[in-house]
Amino acid sequence: MFTGIIQDTGKVKSRIKKGDSLGLVVTPDSHSFLSDVKNGDSISINGACMTVETFTADNFEFTVINESLTKTNLGNLEVNSVVNLEKAMTLNSKLDGHIIQGHVDTKGQIQKITNRNGSHEFFIDFSNDFSDNIIYVGSITINGVSLTIADIVEENPIKTLIKIGIIPHTYKITNFNLLKENDMVNIEFDMMGKYVKRILKK
């Protein structure tokens, strides 16, 4: 489980093809990020929960299986790509964001970015199959960042378009400052909303 409060960013050091899976080695920007990490730990990479397989003082390695490559943007990462990092929460963690599983539901595409004197608005669309997972000012996770839906801009039979606001602090310390129009981002919808949706369907 995670909170969506990004602890560090890191760079992809190498990519290793493993059949239909992909091995990635990431070097965190902060040297202290891995100080308490051990093999088997969960780390959120752009919002996707991955398992640490090996690590050194400077980097760690994990494997992205085919299903995750299909559902997330991790397969698009190249050497030197920047990713958002968060270690799994503990029972005494501050819940500054919201409860996140690290199970990416789908990918979204950035349609427009607007600069608002330091803060930014991101307009992101995704398949309309997920439109009933969102509410106005509800929680959503984009690339592992806990955010609030500022507006549901448009819904049509194919796509849903939402607006999210990024404050200067979040823009500075995450990979949002590197994102461009047409880039793909990972989306996880609010867990409680998904349970309610499932119950109502049953």
Order of alpha helices (4+ residues) and beta strands (2+ residues): beta-beta-beta-beta-beta-beta-alpha-beta-beta-beta-beta-beta-beta-alpha-beta-alpha
